[in-house]
Amino acid sequence: MNGLQRTLDFIDGKAVDLPPFHPILMRFAAKYAGVAYRDFCLRPECKTAAMIACARDFGLDWVTVLSDPYSEAEAFGLEVEYPEDSLPQNTTPLIREIGDIDRLELPKFEASRRMLNRVREIELYRQAVGSEFFIVGWVEGALAEYVDLRGLTQTCMDLYDAPEPLERALRLLNENAKAFITRQVEAGAHCIGIGDAACSQIGPKFYRNYVWELEKELVEHIQALGCLAKVHICGNTSSFLADVIRTGADIVDVDHLSGDMLPFVEHLQPGQVLCGNSDPVSVVQDGTDAELVASVEACHLQTQGRGIVSAGCEITPGTSVERFQAYATAARALG
């Protein structure tokens, strides 16, 4: 059973040989493939080759376009620096004053190199692996994108001091995300992930008031295009994870900081699964083999067999090849 069919059948509640294995790889993949991280971010052929190598060498069931959160932000006009072998950086917010929101415009897609690159990555995956792996595209959720353009501290202040301009901006960002989703689905993605990391920093009240409907709108747009939807929010989401599940996303990621996943299984509807949530540092990178196996097995038990195997967030670049191979072995042992 290949990665695509295993994942689709698992989400659909059908019998599979073992749970899908979907660890988030970015810097680890670049390092494993010997690719400078600038090239991993900016050259579609480098990213896709690195991800395919990891998928085949370690028995992953998916490939993704993940590398950094700035594809859409750069298209809106954010100045981003790309160090040769480190994470992209931004030092100057695009939205410096609340009035700058009124100057935001939807990007012209054909002039947006990073968004074009992401579509190209999906096209390259379809050409290279066809239906071998579950191909996952990506967009930033509206709040995460606003933070990219404004900064986290100022965003939190805007929630109190400027809610109406903030909401206008969030809706514009969501409109761009929907158009970006459509292009990625047309290119051949099987699933679109929505990354909304900042939500774990604002608490359940603000999440429900400002973000939930926007995420639900993106999920419904993805599904209306015949694609699956995934929501990923880094950090402790335990206080509103049931609401995230209510967006209807087919896959809901759970970070290790959220703790035991068992309380959230009862909120899942048919066709929904959780994904996570081993600690990528203390368990995958630095733990013993026994601790790693115990974590993988615990996640499987907590989700009552309705969990895709993954760490709570990105596998660190400090994880050795041997440690990651041990993780892959532990995941496959569930079968």
Stockholm file with secondary structure:
# STOCKHOLM 1.0

chainA/1-335         MNGLQRTLDFIDGKAVDLPPFHPILMRFAAKYAGVAYRDFCLRPECKTAAMIACARDFGLDWVTVLSDPYSEAEAFGLEVEYPEDSLPQNTTPLIREIGDIDRLELPKFEASRRMLNRVREIELYRQAVGSEFFIVGWVEGALAEYVDLRGLTQTCMDLYDAPEPLERALRLLNENAKAFITRQVEAGAHCIGIGDAACSQIGPKFYRNYVWELEKELVEHIQALGCLAKVHICGNTSSFLADVIRTGADIVDVDHLSGDMLPFVEHLQPGQVLCGNSDPVSVVQDGTDAELVASVEACHLQTQGRGIVSAGCEITPGTSVERFQAYATAARALG
#=GR chainA/1-335 SS CCHHHHHHHHHTTCCCSSCCBCCCCSHHHHHHHTCCHHHHHHCHHHHHHHHHHHHHHHTCSEEECCSCSCHHHHHHTCCCBCCTTSCCBCCSCSCCSGGGGGGCCCCCGGGCHHHHHHHHHHHHHHHHHTTSSEEEEEEECHHHHHHHHHCHHHHHHHHHHCHHHHHHHHHHHHHHHHHHHHHHHHHTCSEEEEECGGGGGTHHHHIIIIIHHHHHHHHHHHHHTTCEEEEECCSCCTTTHHHHHHTTCSEEEECGGGCCSHHHHTTCCTTCEEEECBCIIIIIITSCHHHHHHHHHHHHHHTTTCEEBCBSSCCCTTSCHHHHHHHHHHHHTTC
#=GC SS_cons         CCHHHHHHHHHTTCCCSSCCBCCCCSHHHHHHHTCCHHHHHHCHHHHHHHHHHHHHHHTCSEEECCSCSCHHHHHHTCCCBCCTTSCCBCCSCSCCSGGGGGGCCCCCGGGCHHHHHHHHHHHHHHHHHTTSSEEEEEEECHHHHHHHHHCHHHHHHHHHHCHHHHHHHHHHHHHHHHHHHHHHHHHTCSEEEEECGGGGGTHHHHIIIIIHHHHHHHHHHHHHTTCEEEEECCSCCTTTHHHHHHTTCSEEEECGGGCCSHHHHTTCCTTCEEEECBCIIIIIITSCHHHHHHHHHHHHHHTTTCEEBCBSSCCCTTSCHHHHHHHHHHHHTTC
//
